[in-house]
Structure formats: C-alpha cells, structure tokens
Amino acid sequence: MHKGTGMSVPWILLVDTLAGSMIFLSISGVLLWMQSNRKRTVGVAIFSAATSLSLGLALIRL
C-alpha cells in the first residue's frame, strides 16, 4: 500500500500498526453489527461487498 522510501524503520512500523488496527476495527465492527442485527443476509452482503472492494483496490495498486 505504501513504499516507505526515505522513512525510518520506527515510522514505517507505526504506520503499518495503525493501518492494521484500522483494518481490524473495521472487520470486528462489521462482525459485531452482524451479531446484534438478526438480518444476517444483509450483513453478509455488506461484508462481502466491502471485502471484495478492498481487495480489488489493493490488487489494482500492485
């Protein structure tokens, strides 16, 4: 997602940690929403769309 050229190792680790945390919070938020709301098909559809969109955007960058 980023190249990190010209940055120090601690800065790269900080940025990667923040990005990983945001991904974890996004996925766990969707999972918690799916559990609290009994319409699982809507939750699964939103989760699938978000995951495929994120993977698609990540693969385009490669």
Steps between C-alpha positions, in 0.01 A plus 500: 500500500793732560860491397656654810804632317696757692329422831650355813413153624305622808282722282422214260414271793271768647318553173462126441371450855241774456389356167468151647302638793258678270448183296438298817255759636312508170465123480411459868243781473327328211505169686352657814233672293413171335458334841283775645278522192320178412478571128814310421458501124526879492805487727668234292427694182651820639801316639557319170470819299739687729753217495493455125525875442797527738678206340426634153645840584806339660562277197468793259787671682726199442 
